[in-house]
Amino acid sequence: MSDALMHTYAPLPVTFDKGDGCWLWDTEGKRYLDALGGIAVCGLGHAHPAVTEAICQQAGQLIHTSNLYHIAHQQALADKLTALAGMERVFFSNSGAEANEAAIKLARLHGHSRGIEKPTVIVMEGSFHGRTLATLSATGNRKVQAGFEPLVSGFLRVPYNDLDAIAAVAKNNQNVVAVLVEPIQGEGGIRIPDDNYLPGIRALCNDNNWLMMLDEIQTGMGRSGQWFAYQQQSDATPDVMTLAKALGNGMPIGACLARGAAAHTFQPGNHGSTYGGNPLVCRVALSVIDTIERKKLCERAASLGTRLLAAFGEQLADVEGVNEIRGKGLLLAIELDRPCAELVKIALAEGLLINVTANNVVRLLPPLVMSNDEATQLVEQLSTLIRDFLSR
Ligand SMILES: *Cc1c(COP(=O)(O)O)cnc(C)c1O
């Protein structure tokens, strides 16, 4: 292994060099069932023909020009995304963190335009919004922040899934301009809030003239069973929404969408990105959306998620050491009563790719194209591993 890489990650001892659907092959030819999909990125699985064709075709035509010129695929993608999300305008970035940076800058600019000198964004405990300075400051996890102080100011933190805490801030703070929240916390351990949480935030934002900003980077693009997780509830449409991960199925693209006043906040010179929304990534994202629509993958995520939850429930619900099995669509978690990071390595040896987050939560984010047979194999293999692990 090369020692020329900065040690930002501690990678597992495996190198993949081929993929197909829900399967990956390592350099020795061993096959793995991928229940993580590159951390919710490969919604269409690996080497999807529609994505491959879009990349090849567009690469042969035009990869990059500049946002100094009109880009037809960018405009088409903006039209498509705004229509799906009930939004008006989009800014394209290259990653999730950058999409959230755009949202935070937008909230600040919006606040200043209303005469608020120290605009403040309400953020949540247990949240994850990225690794740039502003987004790690917004993140509710000390491990992400430690050593990078001074943090960016202008964030006010409250517990997740606690409307009263947000209402209390509303009474005491005149500087708040926005609430930034994940509709389901991903890195935080697939934490699913009560059904009234997002509509409650919507109402508080309306009452206080705040922007409701949803980070759908992990939950978006069909994974929750709807295009965007907020669409599970009525009256939960945000003013600003961020996307990345599955939007490009592995091509680096992020998006910050907005409607109403927030859609008109940025003016030329306020924000930008050299690559953001270039012809190649936008062409690929269009093919991703088209495939999700044609193959009805939102519906598939919902039905497969229900099936997986039931199957894991049958296998593990009564097992001592399993705290909870929960999920929405293909965001699934098996929470244990003890730290279980080791399970990742144990599963890897068995040819299964999973993730452990928040210390004791087995997290599954399988491709939306997973078949019933693959799902059955996942449940049987993982349930056995978890039972063995817990009985040690
Ligand atoms: C992954 C993620 C991010 C950061 O995205 P990057 O592309 O890694 O910068 C932000 N928010 C959420 C909810 C995420 O899951």
Ligand as a Chemical Component Dictionary entry (heavy atoms), coordinates in Angstrom:
data_LIG
# 
_chem_comp.id                   LIG 
_chem_comp.type                 NON-POLYMER 
_chem_comp.pdbx_formal_charge   0 
_chem_comp.three_letter_code    LIG 
# 
loop_
_chem_comp_atom.comp_id 
_chem_comp_atom.atom_id 
_chem_comp_atom.alt_atom_id 
_chem_comp_atom.type_symbol 
_chem_comp_atom.charge 
_chem_comp_atom.model_Cartn_x 
_chem_comp_atom.model_Cartn_y 
_chem_comp_atom.model_Cartn_z 
_chem_comp_atom.pdbx_ordinal 
LIG C1 C1 C 0 -22.269 12.738 2.900  1  
LIG C2 C2 C 0 -23.026 13.849 3.516  2  
LIG C3 C3 C 0 -22.581 15.185 3.443  3  
LIG C4 C4 C 0 -21.237 15.557 2.842  4  
LIG O1 O1 O 0 -21.139 15.247 1.492  5  
LIG P1 P1 P 0 -19.684 15.235 0.782  6  
LIG O2 O2 O 0 -19.991 14.962 -0.662 7  
LIG O3 O3 O 0 -18.890 14.152 1.435  8  
LIG O4 O4 O 0 -19.075 16.564 1.000  9  
LIG C5 C5 C 0 -23.374 16.172 3.979  10 
LIG N1 N1 N 0 -24.558 15.880 4.558  11 
LIG C6 C6 C 0 -25.014 14.615 4.651  12 
LIG C7 C7 C 0 -26.339 14.366 5.284  13 
LIG C8 C8 C 0 -24.267 13.564 4.150  14 
LIG O5 O5 O 0 -24.712 12.306 4.270  15 
# 
loop_
_chem_comp_bond.comp_id 
_chem_comp_bond.atom_id_1 
_chem_comp_bond.atom_id_2 
_chem_comp_bond.value_order 
_chem_comp_bond.pdbx_ordinal 
LIG C1 C2 SING 1  
LIG C2 C3 SING 2  
LIG C2 C8 DOUB 3  
LIG C3 C4 SING 4  
LIG C3 C5 DOUB 5  
LIG C4 O1 SING 6  
LIG O1 P1 SING 7  
LIG P1 O2 DOUB 8  
LIG P1 O3 SING 9  
LIG P1 O4 SING 10 
LIG C5 N1 SING 11 
LIG N1 C6 DOUB 12 
LIG C6 C7 SING 13 
LIG C6 C8 SING 14 
LIG C8 O5 SING 15 
# 
